[in-house]
Amino acid sequence: MLNYDKLIIKLLIISIFYWSCSAQAEEKTGTKTKQSVSSSVMNWFKAAKLPDNLQIQGFASQAFISTSDNDVFGNTDNLGGGNFGFTEVGLNASYRILPRLQFSAQVLSRRAGEGGNKGSPRLDFGFFDYRLYSQETNQFGVRVGRLKNPFGFYNDTRDVAFTRPSILLPQSIYFDRTRNLGLSGDSVQLYAESSHSSLGSVSVQFGVWKPIVDDKETEFAILNSNQPGDMTREVSYIGRGTYESNDNRLRLAVSGIWLDVGYDPGPNDRLGPGMLQFTPVYFSAQYNTEKWSLTSEYAIRRLKFKDWGNPLLDNADVYGESYYFQGVYRFSRQWEAILRYDVYYADRSDRSGKQYAATRNKPAHTRFAKDITAGLRWNVTPSFMLRAEYHRVNGTGWLSGLDNPGASAFSQHWNLFAVQASYRF
């Protein structure tokens, strides 16, 4: 973890501890306090009288996943009986330092198989937001720090189970196998928002950033193996424009990324100081009614390698394609169902993967995935939620190689069942 991460995490924990203890001290009566020293952290937050300009929130979720074949977030196939290897616990805070200046941060502990941080606290985001111009219907500002990458509808809020449409997001767009790379980066972002009483609202974000690269997770996803060298962060660019009607029925968005990642060869490395360029464009649309939400997103992704000193890599310049169609039906405030069809192609000119399989020692189905998902959500209380979902998948294109060593062991047709309990405060 970067020193920057550790510093922000320490400041966040110290701030929360300070304000919680201060609130308890203020609640003392003549002979005893309303909260004992042994009170849980959660009860601290409930009882604490925090300043109006400081807000603290948290969430926790635990999922059980079982698959007929292949592994997702750990050993989940039927031989292992499934597991409880998918856990998310997060704490975030925002503090308005000045009327136009705010600081926000979130620390996340996440277990999700062999990838990621395996439960170690990670700074998901920590940034300063300064509004340079602000009126009732228009504002313009700048954000500096570690920021969520603004693309699609769900990347900004993908950590919190309550804001996701399902336990697993559409993997054709929001890859969990490269989550650290796609989630956030150290960035400077400009943003502008404008609303009109009859036309709706428009928001625009543009950022210059350096991605978060994980030598294990990112390197394995890109090179299909761990190499003696290290992935390096290069200056990249990202942007998104969003339109929303005044009645919140229609949402449209276009997002684009220019991502550069380098490679620093290690001793006796067979690879050279290569570069990877990843330039996806996303188109997003959503229509909402009282009972229904219909959502679809489409992505065209260019992946280009150069100067790696390996003919197979240096000749790689492919356009991938992804899309999904999703419907959510709300029976009531407590119950809702979801149905989704999600498609991923690593190379749109070789959708079956047969050309790839002919030149590589890997099955064709590692180049695509078609996922039919059906799920049910129960909002037991505003703070507690239960979910269950079933996936029928043809293809293994978005599976993590870290959880499934040896592509030849993949099964093309497989099922996934998951249940999840989530709490927020």
Secondary structure as the mmCIF struct_conf table of DSSP 4:
data_model
#
loop_
_struct_conf.conf_type_id
_struct_conf.id
_struct_conf.beg_label_comp_id
_struct_conf.beg_label_asym_id
_struct_conf.beg_label_seq_id
_struct_conf.end_label_comp_id
_struct_conf.end_label_asym_id
_struct_conf.end_label_seq_id
HELX_RH_AL_P HELX_RH_AL_P1 ASN A 3 GLU A 26
TURN_TY1_P TURN_TY1_P1 GLU A 27 GLU A 27
BEND BEND1 GLY A 30 THR A 31
BEND BEND2 LYS A 34 GLN A 35
TURN_TY1_P TURN_TY1_P2 VAL A 37 SER A 38
HELX_RH_AL_P HELX_RH_AL_P2 VAL A 41 ALA A 47
TURN_TY1_P TURN_TY1_P3 ASP A 52 ASN A 53
STRN STRN1 LEU A 54 THR A 67
BEND BEND3 SER A 68 ASN A 70
BEND BEND4 VAL A 72 ASN A 75
STRN STRN2 ASP A 77 ASP A 77
TURN_TY1_P TURN_TY1_P4 ASN A 78 GLY A 81
STRN STRN3 ASN A 83 LEU A 98
TURN_TY1_P TURN_TY1_P5 PRO A 99 ARG A 100
STRN STRN4 LEU A 101 ALA A 112
TURN_TY1_P TURN_TY1_P6 GLY A 113 GLU A 114
BEND BEND5 GLY A 115 GLY A 115
TURN_TY1_P TURN_TY1_P7 GLY A 116 GLY A 119
STRN STRN5 ARG A 122 SER A 134
BEND BEND6 GLU A 136 THR A 137
STRN STRN6 ASN A 138 LYS A 148
TURN_TY1_P TURN_TY1_P8 GLY A 152 TYR A 154
HELX_RH_3T_P HELX_RH_3T_P1 ASN A 155 THR A 157
TURN_TY1_P TURN_TY1_P9 ARG A 158 ASP A 159
HELX_RH_3T_P HELX_RH_3T_P2 ALA A 161 THR A 163
BEND BEND7 ARG A 164 LEU A 168
TURN_TY1_P TURN_TY1_P10 GLN A 171 ILE A 173
BEND BEND8 TYR A 174 TYR A 174
BEND BEND9 ASP A 176 ASP A 176
TURN_TY1_P TURN_TY1_P11 ARG A 177 THR A 178
HELX_RH_AL_P HELX_RH_AL_P3 ARG A 179 LEU A 183
STRN STRN7 SER A 184 HIS A 196
TURN_TY1_P TURN_TY1_P12 SER A 197 LEU A 199
STRN STRN8 GLY A 200 PRO A 211
TURN_TY1_P TURN_TY1_P13 ASP A 215 LYS A 216
HELX_RH_AL_P HELX_RH_AL_P4 GLU A 217 LEU A 223
BEND BEND10 ASN A 224 SER A 225
BEND BEND11 PRO A 228 GLY A 229
STRN STRN9 ASP A 230 ARG A 233
STRN STRN10 SER A 236 GLU A 244
TURN_TY1_P TURN_TY1_P14 ASN A 246 ASP A 247
BEND BEND12 ASN A 248 ASN A 248
STRN STRN11 LEU A 250 ASP A 264
TURN_TY1_P TURN_TY1_P15 PRO A 267 ASN A 268
BEND BEND13 ARG A 270 LEU A 271
BEND BEND14 PRO A 273 PRO A 273
STRN STRN12 MET A 275 ASN A 288
BEND BEND15 GLU A 290 LYS A 291
STRN STRN13 TRP A 292 LYS A 306
BEND BEND16 ASP A 307 ASP A 307
BEND BEND17 GLY A 309 GLY A 309
HELX_RH_AL_P HELX_RH_AL_P5 PRO A 311 ASP A 314
TURN_TY1_P TURN_TY1_P16 ASN A 315 ASN A 315
STRN STRN14 ASP A 317 ARG A 330
BEND BEND18 PHE A 331 GLN A 334
STRN STRN15 TRP A 335 TYR A 345
BEND BEND19 ALA A 346 ALA A 346
HELX_RH_3T_P HELX_RH_3T_P3 ARG A 348 ASP A 350
TURN_TY1_P TURN_TY1_P17 ARG A 351 SER A 352
BEND BEND20 GLY A 353 GLY A 353
HELX_RH_AL_P HELX_RH_AL_P6 LYS A 354 THR A 359
BEND BEND21 ARG A 360 LYS A 362
HELX_RH_3T_P HELX_RH_3T_P4 ALA A 364 ARG A 367
STRN STRN16 PHE A 368 ASN A 379
BEND BEND22 VAL A 380 SER A 383
STRN STRN17 PHE A 384 GLY A 395
TURN_TY1_P TURN_TY1_P18 GLY A 397 TRP A 398
BEND BEND23 LEU A 399 LEU A 399
TURN_TY1_P TURN_TY1_P19 GLY A 401 ASP A 403
BEND BEND24 ASN A 404 ASN A 404
HELX_RH_3T_P HELX_RH_3T_P5 ALA A 407 ALA A 409
BEND BEND25 GLN A 412 GLN A 412
STRN STRN18 HIS A 413 ARG A 424
#
